[in-house]
């Protein structure tokens, strides 16, 4: 039986979700306001997407552009409302001004989502020390449920972060502490990056703009998603 790489697609609403599923996406990341690089969607948007598709949905918990938690109380209220609506997987991640993981914010939200699985998003690519961040989170009781890091290997995207991704995958394969969560590669990811990434054993990929050839003002294009699905199926077997 062949192995299937995970393909996660950003969805802003039900139309995106339906197209992504038709194209072969395995999971959706739900956000709003891509001008701010993706914020928490409304409870109503989550419900509409949940009704439209049967894919796993990871819901962004982020109140403002940047990597500070901001109004944590409001964010926790949003998380509780989404959880009550049926959300079971989330995306979050916050840094302190000196580039360390904001454990207080992470712990507060992890308590609200109560053991749900979640992704630490690309805040890792802005961390002062990636390795220290991973190990600090691995040792934090409040980080329960963390099973994935969304990363490009660096702030500038996959093209320059590729060596870091390959090194970290090797450390994960070696069962190094802090490297147990799955690596979800995203951020300037192109089809041309897949051979090297897949050859190294990376098996989870995240696309946003690549699923929208006409830009963010247009919906997800099922054919564009299908191109990624087929490329991954060729690389991973």
VEXMAR-971115 format. One record per residue: residue in one letter; x, y, z of N, C-alpha, C in turn. Coordinates in Angstrom, 1 decimal. Each point is the difference from the previous one (the first is absolute). Example, Ala and Ser with C-alpha at 12.3 -4.5 7.8 and 13.67 -1.06 7.14 Angstrom:
residues 2
residu:n.X:n.Y:n.Z:ca.X:ca.Y:ca.Z:c.X:c.Y:c.Z
a:13.2:-5.7:7.8:-0.9:1.2:0.0:0.9:1.2:0.0
s:-0.4:1.1:-0.7:0.9:1.1:0.0:-0.8:1.1:0.8
END
This chain:
residues 237
residu:n.X:n.Y:n.Z:ca.X:ca.Y:ca.Z:c.X:c.Y:c.Z
x:0.9:-1.2:0.0:-0.9:1.2:0.0:0.9:1.2:0.0
x:-0.3:1.0:-0.9:0.9:1.1:-0.1:-0.4:1.0:1.1
x:1.0:0.8:0.4:-0.1:1.0:1.0:-0.5:1.3:-0.7
x:-0.9:0.8:0.7:-0.5:1.2:-0.6:0.5:1.2:0.8
x:0.6:0.9:-0.7:0.4:1.3:0.7:-1.2:0.8:0.3
x:0.1:0.7:1.1:-1.1:0.9:0.4:0.1:1.3:-0.7
x:-1.2:0.5:-0.6:0.0:1.3:-0.7:-1.1:0.8:0.7
x:0.5:1.1:0.6:-0.9:0.9:0.7:-0.1:1.3:-0.8
x:-1.3:0.5:-0.1:-0.3:1.1:-0.9:-0.7:1.1:0.9
x:0.4:1.3:-0.2:-0.7:1.0:0.7:-1.3:0.3:-0.6
x:-1.1:0.1:0.9:-1.3:0.3:-0.5:-0.6:1.2:0.8
x:-0.5:0.9:-0.7:-0.7:1.2:0.6:-1.5:-0.2:0.1
x:-0.6:-0.9:-0.7:-1.4:-0.2:0.1:-0.4:-1.3:-0.7
x:-1.3:-0.3:0.0:-0.5:-1.3:-0.6:0.4:-0.2:-1.4
x:0.0:1.0:-0.9:0.4:-0.2:-1.4:1.4:-0.5:-0.1
x:0.9:0.6:0.8:1.4:-0.5:0.0:0.1:-1.4:0.5
x:-0.8:-0.3:1.0:0.1:-1.4:0.6:-0.5:-1.0:-1.0
x:-1.1:0.2:-0.7:-0.5:-0.9:-0.9:1.0:-0.3:-1.2
x:0.6:1.1:-0.5:1.0:-0.1:-1.0:1.2:-0.8:0.4
x:0.5:0.3:1.2:1.2:-0.6:0.6:-0.3:-1.5:0.1
x:-1.1:-0.4:0.5:-0.4:-1.4:0.2:-0.1:-0.7:-1.4
x:-0.5:0.7:-1.0:-0.2:-0.6:-1.3:1.4:-0.2:-0.6
x:1.0:0.9:0.3:1.3:-0.1:-0.6:0.9:-1.1:0.7
x:-0.5:-0.5:1.1:0.8:-1.0:0.7:0.7:0.4:1.3
x:-0.4:1.1:0.6:0.5:0.4:1.3:-0.3:-1.0:1.1
x:0.9:-0.1:0.9:-0.3:-0.9:1.1:-0.5:0.7:1.3
x:0.3:1.3:0.1:-0.3:0.8:1.1:-0.1:1.4:-0.3
x:-0.8:0.8:0.7:-0.1:1.4:-0.3:0.5:0.8:1.2
x:0.7:1.2:-0.2:0.3:0.9:1.0:-1.0:1.2:-0.2
x:-0.9:0.3:1.0:-1.0:1.0:-0.1:0.5:1.3:0.6
x:0.0:1.0:-0.8:0.4:1.4:0.4:-0.9:1.0:-0.6
x:0.1:1.2:0.4:-0.6:1.2:-0.6:1.1:1.0:-0.1
x:-0.2:1.0:-0.9:0.9:1.2:-0.1:1.4:-0.3:-0.3
x:0.2:-0.5:-1.3:1.4:-0.3:-0.4:0.9:1.2:-0.1
x:-0.6:1.2:-0.1:0.8:1.2:0.0:0.8:0.1:1.3
x:-0.5:-0.6:1.1:0.7:0.0:1.3:0.6:-1.4:0.2
x:0.2:-0.7:-1.1:0.7:-1.3:0.0:-0.8:-1.1:0.7
x:-1.3:0.2:0.1:-0.9:-1.1:0.5:-0.4:0.2:1.5
x:-1.3:0.3:0.3:-0.5:0.2:1.3:-1.1:-1.0:0.3
x:-0.5:0.0:1.2:-1.0:-0.9:0.4:-1.3:0.2:-0.7
x:-0.6:-1.0:-0.7:-1.2:0.1:-0.7:-1.2:0.1:1.0
x:-1.1:0.4:-0.4:-1.2:0.1:0.9:-0.6:-1.4:0.2
x:-0.7:-0.1:1.0:-0.7:-1.3:0.4:-0.9:-0.4:-1.2
x:-0.7:1.0:-0.6:-0.9:-0.3:-1.1:0.7:-0.5:-1.2
x:1.2:0.6:-0.3:0.8:-0.5:-1.1:0.4:-1.4:0.2
x:0.5:-0.3:1.2:0.3:-1.4:0.3:-1.1:-1.0:-0.2
x:-1.2:0.4:0.5:-1.2:-0.8:-0.1:-0.4:-0.3:-1.5
x:0.2:1.1:-0.8:-0.4:-0.1:-1.4:1.0:-1.0:-0.7
x:1.3:0.1:0.3:1.0:-0.8:-0.6:-0.2:-1.5:0.5
x:-0.3:-0.1:1.2:-0.2:-1.4:0.6:-1.2:-0.6:-0.7
x:-1.0:0.7:-0.3:-1.2:-0.5:-0.7:0.3:-0.4:-1.5
x:1.0:0.7:-0.5:0.3:-0.1:-1.5:0.9:-1.2:-0.4
x:0.9:-0.4:1.0:1.0:-1.0:-0.3:0.1:-1.0:1.1
x:0.7:-1.1:-0.2:0.2:-0.9:1.1:1.5:-0.2:0.3
x:0.8:1.0:-0.4:1.4:-0.1:0.3:0.3:0.5:1.4
x:1.1:-0.4:0.6:0.5:0.5:1.2:0.3:1.5:-0.1
x:-0.4:0.8:1.0:0.2:1.5:-0.1:0.8:0.4:1.2
x:1.1:0.7:-0.4:0.8:0.7:1.1:-0.3:1.5:0.0
x:-0.4:0.5:1.1:-0.5:1.4:0.1:1.0:0.9:0.6
x:0.3:1.1:-0.7:1.0:0.9:0.5:-0.5:0.8:1.2
x:0.9:0.1:1.0:-0.3:0.8:1.2:1.1:1.1:0.0
x:-0.4:1.2:-0.5:1.0:1.1:-0.2:-0.9:1.2:-0.1
x:0.3:1.0:0.8:-0.8:1.2:0.0:0.5:1.2:-0.8
x:1.3:0.0:-0.3:0.5:1.1:-0.7:1.3:-0.4:-0.8
x:0.4:0.8:-1.0:1.2:-0.3:-0.7:1.2:0.0:0.9
x:1.0:-0.8:-0.3:1.1:-0.1:0.9:0.0:-1.2:0.9
x:0.9:-0.1:1.0:0.1:-1.2:0.8:-0.2:0.2:1.5
x:-0.5:1.2:0.3:-0.5:0.2:1.4:-1.4:-0.5:0.2
x:-0.3:-0.5:1.2:-1.3:-0.5:0.3:-1.1:1.0:-0.1
x:0.3:1.3:0.4:-1.0:1.0:0.0:-1.0:-0.2:1.2
x:-1.2:0.2:-0.4:-1.1:-0.1:1.0:-0.3:-1.5:0.3
x:0.7:-0.5:1.0:0.0:-1.4:0.2:-1.4:-0.5:0.5
x:-0.6:0.9:0.8:-1.4:-0.4:0.5:-1.0:-0.1:-1.1
x:0.1:0.9:-1.0:-0.9:-0.1:-1.1:0.3:-1.2:-0.9
x:1.3:-0.3:-0.1:0.4:-1.1:-0.8:-0.5:-1.3:0.7
x:0.1:-0.1:1.3:-0.5:-1.2:0.7:-1.5:-0.1:-0.2
x:-0.7:1.1:0.0:-1.5:0.0:-0.2:-0.3:-0.5:-1.4
x:0.7:0.4:-1.0:-0.1:-0.5:-1.3:0.2:-1.5:-0.1
x:1.1:-0.4:0.6:0.3:-1.4:0.0:-1.1:-0.9:0.7
x:-0.6:0.5:1.1:-1.0:-0.7:0.7:-1.3:0.0:-0.9
x:-0.3:1.1:-0.7:-1.2:0.0:-0.9:0.2:-1.0:-1.2
x:1.2:0.0:-0.5:0.3:-1.0:-1.1:-0.1:-1.4:0.4
x:0.6:-0.2:1.2:-0.1:-1.4:0.6:-1.4:-0.4:0.2
x:-0.9:0.9:0.5:-1.4:-0.3:0.2:-0.7:-0.3:-1.3
x:0.5:0.6:-1.1:-0.6:-0.2:-1.3:0.4:-1.3:-0.6
x:1.0:-0.7:0.6:0.5:-1.3:-0.5:1.4:0.0:-0.5
x:0.7:1.1:0.1:1.4:0.0:-0.5:0.8:-1.0:0.9
x:0.9:-0.8:-0.7:0.7:-1.0:0.8:1.5:0.1:-0.3
x:0.5:0.9:-0.9:1.4:0.2:-0.3:0.2:1.4:-0.2
x:1.2:0.5:0.4:0.3:1.4:0.0:1.4:0.3:-0.5
x:0.2:1.3:-0.3:1.4:0.5:-0.4:0.2:1.3:0.9
x:1.2:0.0:0.6:0.3:1.2:0.9:1.5:0.0:0.2
x:0.5:1.1:0.6:1.4:0.1:0.2:0.4:1.5:0.3
x:0.6:0.2:1.1:0.3:1.4:0.4:1.4:0.1:0.5
x:0.7:1.2:-0.3:1.3:0.2:0.5:0.0:1.2:1.0
x:0.9:0.0:0.9:0.3:1.2:0.8:0.8:1.0:-0.8
x:0.1:1.2:0.5:0.8:1.0:-0.8:1.4:-0.4:-0.3
x:0.6:-0.9:0.9:1.4:-0.4:-0.3:0.1:-1.3:-0.8
x:-1.2:-0.4:-0.6:0.1:-1.1:-0.9:-0.1:-1.4:0.6
x:-0.4:-0.1:1.3:-0.2:-1.3:0.6:-1.5:-0.3:-0.1
x:-0.3:-1.3:0.2:-1.5:-0.4:0.0:-0.7:0.7:1.2
x:-1.2:0.5:-0.3:-0.8:0.6:1.1:-0.8:-1.1:0.7
x:0.7:-0.6:1.0:-0.6:-1.2:0.6:-1.3:0.4:0.7
x:-0.1:1.2:0.6:-1.3:0.4:0.7:-1.1:0.0:-1.0
x:0.1:0.5:-1.2:-1.0:0.1:-1.0:-0.4:-1.4:-0.5
x:1.1:-0.8:-0.3:-0.2:-1.3:-0.5:-0.8:-0.9:1.0
x:0.5:0.1:1.2:-0.7:-0.8:1.1:-1.4:0.4:0.2
x:-0.3:1.3:0.0:-1.4:0.5:0.2:-0.9:-0.6:-1.1
x:0.5:0.1:-1.3:-0.9:-0.5:-1.1:0.0:-1.6:0.0
x:1.1:-0.6:0.3:-0.1:-1.5:0.1:-0.9:-0.5:1.1
x:-0.2:0.8:1.0:-0.9:-0.4:1.1:-1.5:0.1:-0.5
x:-0.2:1.1:-0.8:-1.4:0.2:-0.6:-0.3:-1.1:-1.0
x:0.9:-0.4:-0.8:-0.3:-1.0:-1.1:0.2:-1.4:0.6
x:0.5:-0.1:1.2:-0.2:-1.2:0.8:0.5:-1.3:-0.7
x:1.3:0.0:-0.3:0.5:-1.3:-0.6:-0.2:-0.2:-1.5
x:-0.6:1.0:-0.6:-0.2:-0.1:-1.5:1.4:0.1:-0.6
x:0.1:-0.7:-1.2:1.3:0.1:-0.7:0.2:1.4:-0.7
x:1.2:0.4:0.0:0.2:1.4:-0.6:1.4:0.1:-0.6
x:0.1:0.9:-0.9:1.2:0.4:-0.8:0.6:1.3:0.6
x:1.3:0.0:0.3:0.7:1.2:0.3:0.4:0.6:-1.4
x:-0.5:1.1:-0.3:0.1:0.5:-1.4:1.4:0.7:-0.2
x:0.1:0.8:-1.0:1.3:0.5:-0.5:0.7:1.0:0.9
x:-0.6:0.2:1.2:0.7:0.8:1.0:1.4:-0.7:0.3
x:0.1:-1.3:-0.2:1.3:-0.6:0.2:1.0:0.5:-1.0
x:-0.4:0.5:-1.1:1.0:0.6:-1.0:0.5:1.3:0.4
x:-0.6:0.6:1.0:0.4:1.3:0.5:0.6:-0.1:1.4
x:0.2:-1.2:0.5:0.5:-0.2:1.3:1.5:0.4:0.1
x:0.4:0.4:1.2:1.4:0.3:0.2:0.9:-1.2:-0.1
x:-0.6:-1.2:0.4:0.8:-1.2:0.0:-1.0:-1.2:-0.2
x:-0.1:-0.5:-1.2:-1.0:-1.0:-0.4:0.1:-1.2:0.9
x:1.3:-0.5:0.2:0.2:-1.2:0.8:-0.5:0.2:1.5
x:0.4:1.2:0.5:-0.5:0.3:1.4:-1.5:0.1:0.1
x:-0.6:0.5:-1.0:-1.5:0.1:0.0:-0.6:-1.4:0.0
x:0.5:-0.8:-0.8:-0.5:-1.4:-0.1:0.1:-0.7:1.4
x:1.2:0.1:0.6:0.2:-0.7:1.2:-0.7:0.6:1.2
x:-0.2:1.4:-0.1:-0.8:0.6:1.1:-1.5:-0.4:-0.1
x:-0.5:-0.1:-1.2:-1.4:-0.4:-0.2:-0.1:-1.5:0.4
x:0.9:-0.8:-0.4:0.0:-1.4:0.3:-0.1:-0.3:1.5
x:0.6:0.9:0.8:0.1:-0.2:1.4:-1.1:0.7:0.8
x:-0.9:0.7:-0.8:-1.1:0.8:0.7:-1.2:-0.8:0.1
x:-0.5:-0.2:1.2:-1.2:-0.8:0.3:-1.2:0.7:-0.7
x:0.1:1.3:-0.2:-1.1:0.8:-0.6:-0.1:-0.2:-1.5
x:1.0:-0.6:-0.6:0.0:-0.2:-1.5:-0.6:-1.3:-0.4
x:-0.8:-0.6:0.8:-0.6:-1.3:-0.3:-0.8:0.1:-1.3
x:0.1:-0.9:-0.9:-0.7:0.0:-1.2:0.8:0.4:-1.2
x:1.1:0.6:0.2:0.9:0.5:-1.1:0.5:-1.2:-0.8
x:-0.4:-0.1:-1.2:0.4:-1.2:-0.8:0.7:0.4:-1.3
x:0.0:1.3:-0.3:0.5:0.4:-1.3:0.7:1.4:0.1
x:1.1:0.2:-0.8:0.5:1.3:-0.2:-0.2:0.4:-1.5
x:-0.6:1.1:-0.3:-0.1:0.5:-1.3:1.2:0.9:-0.2
x:0.9:-0.3:-1.0:1.2:0.7:-0.1:0.6:0.0:-1.4
x:0.6:1.1:-0.4:0.7:0.1:-1.2:1.5:-0.1:0.2
x:0.5:-0.3:1.2:1.4:-0.1:0.3:0.6:1.4:0.3
x:-0.7:1.1:-0.2:0.5:1.3:0.2:-1.0:1.0:-0.4
x:0.2:1.3:0.4:-0.9:1.0:-0.3:-0.2:0.4:-1.4
x:1.0:-0.3:-0.9:-0.1:0.3:-1.4:-0.6:-1.0:-0.9
x:-0.4:-1.1:0.6:-0.7:-1.0:-0.8:0.8:-1.3:-0.3
x:-0.6:-0.9:-0.6:0.6:-1.4:-0.2:1.3:0.1:-0.8
x:0.0:0.9:-1.0:1.2:0.0:-0.9:1.3:0.2:0.8
x:0.0:0.9:1.0:1.2:0.2:0.8:0.0:-0.9:1.2
x:-1.2:-0.5:0.4:-0.1:-0.8:1.3:0.2:-1.4:-0.3
x:0.2:-0.5:-1.2:0.1:-1.4:-0.3:1.0:-0.7:0.8
x:1.2:0.5:0.1:1.0:-0.7:0.8:-0.4:-0.3:1.5
x:-0.7:1.0:0.5:-0.4:-0.1:1.4:-1.1:-1.1:0.1
x:-0.9:0.0:-1.0:-1.1:-1.0:0.0:0.6:-1.4:0.0
x:1.0:-0.2:-0.9:0.7:-1.3:-0.1:0.7:-0.4:1.2
x:0.7:0.9:0.7:0.7:-0.3:1.2:-1.0:-0.3:1.1
x:-1.1:0.7:0.1:-0.9:-0.2:1.1:-0.8:-1.4:-0.2
x:-0.2:-0.3:-1.3:-0.6:-1.3:-0.3:0.9:-1.1:0.5
x:1.3:0.1:-0.2:1.0:-1.0:0.4:0.0:-0.1:1.5
x:-0.2:1.1:0.7:0.0:0.0:1.5:-1.3:-0.6:0.5
x:-1.1:0.2:-0.8:-1.2:-0.7:0.4:0.1:-1.5:-0.2
x:0.6:-0.4:-1.1:0.2:-1.4:-0.3:0.9:-0.7:1.1
x:0.9:0.8:0.5:0.8:-0.5:1.1:-0.6:0.1:1.4
x:-1.3:0.4:0.0:-0.7:0.0:1.3:0.6:1.0:1.0
x:0.5:1.1:-0.5:0.6:1.0:0.9:-1.1:0.7:0.8
x:0.2:0.2:1.3:-1.1:0.7:0.8:-0.3:1.3:-0.6
x:-1.3:0.3:-0.1:-0.5:1.2:-0.6:-0.4:-0.1:-1.5
x:0.4:-1.1:-0.6:-0.3:-0.2:-1.4:-1.0:-1.0:-0.3
x:-0.8:-0.5:0.9:-1.0:-1.0:-0.2:-1.2:0.6:-0.9
x:-0.4:1.2:0.2:-1.1:0.5:-0.8:0.3:-0.1:-1.5
x:-1.1:-0.3:-0.8:0.2:-0.1:-1.5:0.3:1.3:-0.5
x:0.8:0.1:-1.1:0.3:1.2:-0.7:-0.9:0.2:-1.2
x:-0.7:1.1:0.0:-0.9:0.4:-1.1:0.7:1.1:-0.7
x:0.4:-0.3:-1.2:0.8:1.0:-0.8:-0.9:1.0:-0.7
x:0.2:1.3:0.2:-0.8:1.0:-0.6:0.7:1.4:0.1
x:-0.3:0.8:-1.0:0.6:1.4:0.0:0.9:0.1:-1.1
x:-0.5:0.4:-1.2:0.8:0.1:-1.2:0.3:-1.3:-0.6
x:-0.8:-1.0:0.4:0.3:-1.4:-0.5:-0.4:-0.1:-1.5
x:0.9:-0.5:-0.8:-0.3:-0.3:-1.4:0.1:-1.4:-0.4
x:-0.6:-0.4:-1.1:0.0:-1.4:-0.4:1.4:-0.5:-0.2
x:0.9:0.9:-0.4:1.4:-0.4:-0.2:0.8:-0.4:1.2
x:-0.6:0.4:1.2:0.6:-0.3:1.3:-0.3:-1.5:0.4
x:-1.1:-0.5:-0.6:-0.5:-1.3:0.5:1.0:-1.2:-0.1
x:0.7:-0.1:-1.1:0.9:-1.2:0.0:1.0:-0.1:1.1
x:0.7:1.1:0.3:1.0:0.0:1.1:-0.7:-0.2:1.4
x:-1.1:0.6:0.2:-0.7:-0.1:1.3:-0.5:-1.4:0.2
x:-0.7:-0.5:-1.1:-0.5:-1.4:0.2:1.1:-1.0:0.1
x:1.1:0.2:-0.7:1.1:-1.0:0.1:0.6:0.0:1.4
x:-0.1:1.1:0.7:0.5:0.0:1.4:-1.0:-0.5:1.0
x:-1.2:-0.4:-0.5:-1.0:-0.6:0.9:-1.1:1.0:0.5
x:0.1:1.2:-0.4:-1.1:0.9:0.3:-1.3:-0.4:-0.7
x:-1.1:0.1:0.7:-1.2:-0.6:-0.6:-1.3:0.8:0.3
x:0.2:1.3:0.3:-1.2:0.8:0.2:0.3:1.4:-0.6
x:-1.0:0.5:-0.7:0.3:1.3:-0.8:-1.3:0.9:0.1
x:0.3:1.3:0.0:-1.0:1.0:0.2:0.0:1.0:-1.1
x:-1.1:0.3:-0.6:0.0:1.0:-1.1:-1.2:1.0:0.2
x:0.3:1.2:-0.4:-1.0:1.1:0.1:-0.1:0.6:-1.4
x:0.9:0.9:-0.3:-0.1:0.7:-1.3:0.2:-1.0:-1.1
x:0.7:-1.1:0.2:0.2:-0.9:-1.1:-1.3:-0.7:-0.5
x:-1.0:0.0:0.9:-1.3:-0.5:-0.3:-0.9:1.0:-0.7
x:0.5:1.2:-0.2:-0.8:1.1:-0.6:0.8:0.7:-1.1
x:0.1:-0.6:-1.1:0.8:0.6:-1.1:-0.4:1.4:-0.4
x:-1.3:0.4:0.3:-0.5:1.3:-0.3:0.2:1.0:1.1
x:0.6:-0.4:1.1:0.2:0.9:1.2:-0.9:-0.2:1.1
x:0.3:0.7:1.1:-0.8:-0.2:1.2:-1.5:0.5:-0.1
x:-0.2:0.8:-1.0:-1.4:0.5:-0.2:-0.9:-1.0:-0.7
x:0.7:-1.1:-0.5:-0.8:-1.0:-0.7:0.0:-1.3:0.9
x:-1.0:-0.8:-0.2:-0.1:-1.2:0.9:1.1:-1.1:-0.3
x:0.1:-1.0:0.8:0.9:-1.1:-0.3:-0.5:-0.6:-1.3
x:1.1:-0.4:-0.8:-0.3:-0.7:-1.3:0.3:-1.5:0.2
x:-1.0:-0.8:-0.2:0.1:-1.4:0.2:1.1:-0.6:-0.9
x:0.1:0.5:-1.2:1.0:-0.5:-0.9:1.4:0.2:0.5
x:0.2:1.2:0.6:1.3:0.3:0.6:0.4:-0.9:1.2
x:-1.0:-0.3:0.8:0.1:-0.9:1.1:0.3:-1.4:-0.5
x:-0.7:-0.4:-1.1:0.2:-1.3:-0.6:1.5:-0.2:-0.5
x:0.5:1.1:-0.6:1.4:-0.1:-0.4:1.0:-0.3:1.1
x:-0.3:0.6:1.2:0.9:-0.3:1.1:-0.3:-1.4:0.5
x:-1.2:-0.4:0.0:-0.3:-1.4:0.5:0.7:-1.0:-0.9
x:-0.1:0.2:-1.3:0.7:-1.0:-0.9:1.5:0.1:0.1
x:0.5:1.2:0.2:1.5:0.1:0.2:0.4:-0.8:1.2
x:-0.7:0.2:1.1:0.3:-0.7:1.2:-0.1:-1.5:-0.1
x:-1.1:-0.4:-0.7:-0.2:-1.4:-0.1:1.2:-0.7:-0.9
x:0.5:0.8:-0.9:1.2:-0.5:-0.7:1.2:-0.1:0.8
x:0.2:0.9:0.9:1.2:0.1:0.8:0.0:-1.0:1.2
x:-1.2:-0.2:0.6:-0.1:-0.8:1.2:-0.8:-1.2:-0.4
x:0.6:-1.2:0.2:-0.7:-1.2:-0.3:0.5:-1.1:0.8
END
